[in-house]
Amino acid sequence: MTQDQNPSAAEAEAELLERAEAWRAQDPDRQTAQQLADLIERTANGDAQATAELHARFDHRLAFGTAGLRGEMGAGPARMNRVLVSQAAAGLAAYLVEHGPAGERPKLVIGYDGRYNSEIFARDTAELAQAAGVDALLLPRAMPTPVTAFALRHLDAAAAVMVTASHNPGADNGYKVYLGGADEGSQIISPADQHIAAHIDGIARDFTVDQLPRSQAYVVLDDDVLEAYVAQTAEAIARRAPGDAREIPFVYTAMHGVGWETARLLFERLGITAPEIVDEQIAPDPDFPTVSFPNPEESGALDLSFAKARATGAELIIANDPDADRLAVAIPAPDTEAGWRRLTGNEVGWLLGDLLASEHPQATPGALAASLVSSPLLGRIAAHYGLTHVETLTGFKYVNRVPNLVFGYEEALGYLVDPELVRDKDGISAAAIFLLLAARLRSQGETVAAALDRIGAEYGFAASDQVSLRVADVSLIAQATQELRDQPPTQIAGRTVEQAEDLAHGLDGLPPADILRYHLSDGSRVIVRPSGTEPKLKIYLDVSSSAADAAQAHAENAQALAELAAWWREHLSL
């Protein structure tokens, strides 16, 4: 006890050090074990900064929920590490055995991306699951998330794990879980997540990691799974492909992720023109050296792609995020400094939704689905083709469960173009079908921009934008949303709030969610929600113009979006 400590503070510090030492003792990772050893020693010597860091790592546990696990890598229960992942793997295995048919070993597919520790976490999962009564099937190397999601259904497995933090910063990693059976390959939702979490808590309480049995008798799959994904995806796309055109000069970037191998094979199978690649970003690199955040939505993430496109005369840019479950598309924009602009997720969603709805057999039940933060324009497209339109909570774990789904998307660059093969967003299959659409437009003398204007003329000129406020202290997000609930705005950017909706207790059949929605007097819509994967508060803006002229409509929408975005940046201090 230091001179400044009272007995209760000293007891609390001793208890903290005891928990940290117990964690260190069971940690099989020398690097994170040494991290803890250093923090323990510094804390024992009165280092206030080290004590605060220990509290940050041990005062709570990284929660297992419908997004699985995701967070910064490091030692302790509030970080991603081998102890936490081992507990999760053993808990998941216990859940699968408990819920599987009696006397049968459930199958678990395990995939991983190119991030630091992804393969280690995947092999830990395979060893622990195999020893716990599960047949573990490990993908042969780092591969995209859509291949893991496909393998679950293709191999009729009980579940799948994908070790990835998707587009999060390089310091993060994650653990995404899918279920087969009645869930048909979708990500977990409640109450399955709670049941799995209870098993994980039991493992963490009753066992140290070194007490958990391991087995190396798991199966390492060969390339048959990848070949099946490519062959079946190509066949499905060809059935719905927009004509024979396959030529379109384009640039491709994998954003330092694992998408290129699979994308290249699929493009080749479909006869799509080989792209110009962004060499600096084509191979997996867990440091993500050319981008601040490996997310195509972030400012600057596509700068190298823009430069490559200018140098090569490309007409399109295709970008996958690091685990290739998302797709970004950029088109020429001569009036901008870069000469290019990234399409919004909604714009890509409109184009793909209109295409796939037009190809869907008439008189056959079908639905177009999107998360509720995505543009309402998809509803007008669905009505035009006599299809159902469904809005879900955010997350493909909800989108892909819509009955008779033809196409689903989220404005955050996630698209599902063939629900029978992959029950999750798939940036590779979406890229392929978008390229075929662009090639057909090109053969007809039409650009992607012109096609968007045609959609605007048909269904109404809509536009969307997003204000994304990143915070260092996530408690500020809850504080901001609570202030909006306590003092609801009556006007936003000079527009009267005609209807304010709080989804905290559910709404229109949707389960409860931390979402606020405002309908404004000019027809605009604003949605406020915390990000589910990053420390951000997101404000989604949707506007529309009644102008018949496309140029005038674009100008009106741009002004409205700018005014709404400026208002939120001014009125939310995070």
Sequence and secondary structure as in RCSB ss.txt:
>XXXX:A:sequence
MTQDQNPSAAEAEAELLERAEAWRAQDPDRQTAQQLADLIERTANGDAQATAELHARFDHRLAFGTAGLRGEMGA
GPARMNRVLVSQAAAGLAAYLVEHGPAGERPKLVIGYDGRYNSEIFARDTAELAQAAGVDALLLPRAMPTPVTAF
ALRHLDAAAAVMVTASHNPGADNGYKVYLGGADEGSQIISPADQHIAAHIDGIARDFTVDQLPRSQAYVVLDDDV
LEAYVAQTAEAIARRAPGDAREIPFVYTAMHGVGWETARLLFERLGITAPEIVDEQIAPDPDFPTVSFPNPEESG
ALDLSFAKARATGAELIIANDPDADRLAVAIPAPDTEAGWRRLTGNEVGWLLGDLLASEHPQATPGALAASLVSS
PLLGRIAAHYGLTHVETLTGFKYVNRVPNLVFGYEEALGYLVDPELVRDKDGISAAAIFLLLAARLRSQGETVAA
ALDRIGAEYGFAASDQVSLRVADVSLIAQATQELRDQPPTQIAGRTVEQAEDLAHGLDGLPPADILRYHLSDGSR
VIVRPSGTEPKLKIYLDVSSSAADAAQAHAENAQALAELAAWWREHLSL
>XXXX:A:secstr
  TT  HHHHHHHHHHHHHHHHHHHH   HHHHHHHHHHHHHHHTT HHHHHHHHHHHSS    BTTBEEEEBSS
STTSB HHHHHHHHHHHHHHHHHHS TT   EEEEEE SSTTHHHHHHHHHHHHHHTT EEEE SS   HHHHHH
HHHHTT SEEEEE  TTS TTEEEEEEEE GGGTTEE  TTHHHHHHHHHHHHHHH  GGGS   S  EE  THH
HHHHHHHHHHHHHHT  SS     EEEE TTSS HHHHHHHHHHHT    EE GGGSS  TT TT SSS TTSTT
TTHHHHHHHHHHT SEEEEE TTS  EEEEEE TTSSSSEEE  HHHHHHHHHHHHHHHS TTS  EEEEETTS 
THHHHHHHHTT EEEEE SSHHHHTTSTTEEEEEETTTEEES TTT SS  HHHHHHHHHHHHHHHHHTT  HHH
HHHHHHHHH EEEEEEEEEE SSTHHHHHHHHHHHHS  SEETTEEEEEEEEGGG BTTB   S EEEEETTS E
EEEEE SSSSEEEEEEEEEE  SSHHHHHHHHHHHHHHHHHHHHHH   
